Structures are given as C-alpha cells and as structure tokens.
C-alpha cells in the first residue's frame, strides 16, 4: 500500500525558508515521478515542482529560482526547499506520485502540510 506523509510546514515570515519532506512507503521515490502541488481554498491544485525517474526537474514559473525539489534514495523521501518565501506561497502543500501496473493507473496523495507566509 502506497503512503505519502508530508511534514515541515509552518508559519514563516516573508523572505524566510522552509523545507518540506514527503516520506514514501510502498513505492520507491527514485523509480517514480514525484511532485509537489499546492492548494488554496477555492482554487485548483497547482503543480509546484516535479522530479522524474531520471532526475529531471520541473518548476512552476512562480517558484523558479526560489524552490528546489530533491530526493534522498536512502531515506525514500522527497524534499522541497523553499527560500525567499512570499505571502502568495501560502497554501497547503501536497506530495503526489502515480503508478501504472497491470491493474491500471493509480494516483496517490499525501494529507498535506500547511505553509503560511505572513509577518
């Protein structure tokens, strides 16, 4: 059974930094495309960053140069380092991955971690 557990969210002042973690079980983070999304109530989920099986990364324009996605194979954990945070980064951040097997396509989500950027 695939499980994704996020941690690391919190309250931070504008310009500050946070590092989010997504601990995975039931899948291997280096074998799957892993992604971070964020959601503000009333809005659609927004793709923030992704890291593919081969290590290629992709970022939303709004976070390029400020956020870095990475993974630790030994810990089977994905990270999102967020620097120079802005109030508009406030959202629930969710970890995501998907799997294709003989039974079909499956998408998995963590429970989310709240990030609030405010003075």
RODO-2510 file (C-alpha; in nm, 4 decimals, decimal comma):
residues 119
     n   res          X          Y          Z
     1     x     0,0000     0,0000     0,0000
     2     x     0,1387     0,3370    -0,1039
     3     x     0,1603     0,6004     0,1649
     4     x     0,2936     0,9561     0,1395
     5     x     0,3433     1,1581     0,4579
     6     x     0,4333     1,5270     0,4408
     7     x     0,5956     1,7302     0,7145
     8     x     0,7821     2,0553     0,7617
     9     x     0,5114     2,3124     0,7096
    10     x     0,4553     2,6049     0,9416
    11     x     0,4404     2,9803     0,9808
    12     x     0,7286     3,1815     0,8373
    13     x     0,7904     3,5483     0,7701
    14     x     0,8249     3,6803     0,4155
    15     x     1,1767     3,6164     0,2897
    16     x     1,2166     3,3147     0,5136
    17     x     1,2763     2,9497     0,4305
    18     x     1,1158     2,6131     0,4955
    19     x     1,1980     2,2590     0,3919
    20     x     0,9114     2,0203     0,3299
    21     x     0,9554     1,6445     0,3432
    22     x     0,7497     1,3658     0,1873
    23     x     0,8265     1,0245     0,3332
    24     x     0,7137     0,7473     0,0997
    25     x     0,6302     0,3835     0,1627
    26     x     0,5028     0,1236    -0,0818
    27     x     0,6850     0,2921    -0,3711
    28     x     1,0448     0,3844    -0,4417
    29     x     1,0883     0,7582    -0,4909
    30     x     1,3662     0,7139    -0,7445
    31     x     1,1527     0,4843    -0,9620
    32     x     0,8550     0,7167    -0,9904
    33     x     0,7864     1,0725    -1,0915
    34     x     0,7272     1,2589    -0,7674
    35     x     0,5702     1,6007    -0,7389
    36     x     0,4687     1,8780    -0,5020
    37     x     0,1357     2,0532    -0,5507
    38     x    -0,0213     2,3308    -0,3518
    39     x    -0,3787     2,4339    -0,2980
    40     x    -0,5508     2,7423    -0,1638
    41     x    -0,9167     2,7004    -0,0594
    42     x    -1,1427     2,7761    -0,3544
    43     x    -0,8628     2,7338    -0,6090
    44     x    -0,7439     2,4420    -0,8169
    45     x    -0,4392     2,2483    -0,7153
    46     x    -0,1260     2,3953    -0,8686
    47     x     0,1802     2,1946    -0,9695
    48     x     0,4777     2,3465    -0,7883
    49     x     0,7622     2,1130    -0,8837
    50     x     0,8283     1,7607    -1,0039
    51     x     1,1230     1,5250    -1,0272
    52     x     1,1199     1,2441    -1,2812
    53     x     1,2645     0,8970    -1,2550
    54     x     1,5851     1,0065    -1,4289
    55     x     1,6206     1,3106    -1,2045
    56     x     1,4884     1,5769    -1,4436
    57     x     1,3171     1,8542    -1,2509
    58     x     1,0404     2,0913    -1,3480
    59     x     0,9145     2,4034    -1,1688
    60     x     0,6221     2,6383    -1,1893
    61     x     0,7317     2,9787    -1,3154
    62     x     0,6205     3,1366    -0,9890
    63     x     0,8773     2,9387    -0,7852
    64     x     1,1717     2,9099    -1,0254
    65     x     1,4934     3,0207    -0,8608
    66     x     1,3393     3,0049    -0,5131
    67     x     1,2318     2,6412    -0,4655
    68     x     1,4365     2,3239    -0,5112
    69     x     1,2959     1,9724    -0,5330
    70     x     1,5172     1,6782    -0,4406
    71     x     1,5036     1,3216    -0,3130
    72     x     1,7046     1,1028    -0,0770
    73     x     1,7067     0,7472    -0,2067
    74     x     1,8386     0,6010     0,1193
    75     x     1,5556     0,7606     0,3159
    76     x     1,2998     0,7118     0,0358
    77     x     1,1985     1,0719     0,0916
    78     x     1,1353     1,3700    -0,1337
    79     x     1,2014     1,7295    -0,0288
    80     x     1,1041     2,0794    -0,1270
    81     x     1,3438     2,3506    -0,0156
    82     x     1,1593     2,6819    -0,0237
    83     x     1,3578     3,0038     0,0009
    84     x     1,2625     3,3709    -0,0296
    85     x     0,9077     3,2844     0,0623
    86     x     0,6288     3,5250    -0,0287
    87     x     0,2778     3,5653     0,1150
    88     x     0,1384     3,4262    -0,2111
    89     x     0,3174     3,0971    -0,1376
    90     x     0,0698     3,0391     0,1460
    91     x    -0,1137     2,7133     0,0758
    92     x    -0,1492     2,3511     0,1704
    93     x     0,1377     2,1641     0,0067
    94     x     0,0714     1,8079    -0,1059
    95     x     0,3010     1,5277    -0,2142
    96     x     0,1989     1,3305    -0,5230
    97     x     0,3039     1,0304    -0,7243
    98     x     0,1459     0,7860    -0,9661
    99     x     0,1852     0,4264    -1,0646
   100     x     0,0956     0,2222    -1,3700
   101     x     0,0686    -0,1523    -1,3264
   102     x    -0,1230    -0,4430    -1,4768
   103     x    -0,4381    -0,3265    -1,2965
   104     x    -0,4328     0,0273    -1,4256
   105     x    -0,3255     0,3813    -1,3413
   106     x    -0,3193     0,4958    -0,9795
   107     x    -0,2534     0,8374    -0,8322
   108     x    -0,1511     0,8890    -0,4715
   109     x    -0,1633     1,1955    -0,2473
   110     x    -0,0387     1,2794     0,0964
   111     x    -0,2547     1,4512     0,3551
   112     x    -0,0862     1,7883     0,3009
   113     x     0,1091     2,0287     0,5175
   114     x     0,0117     2,3917     0,5731
   115     x     0,2583     2,6657     0,4802
   116     x     0,1720     3,0180     0,5929
   117     x     0,3886     3,3134     0,4943
   118     x     0,2974     3,6179     0,6963
   119     x     0,4534     3,8919     0,9050
***
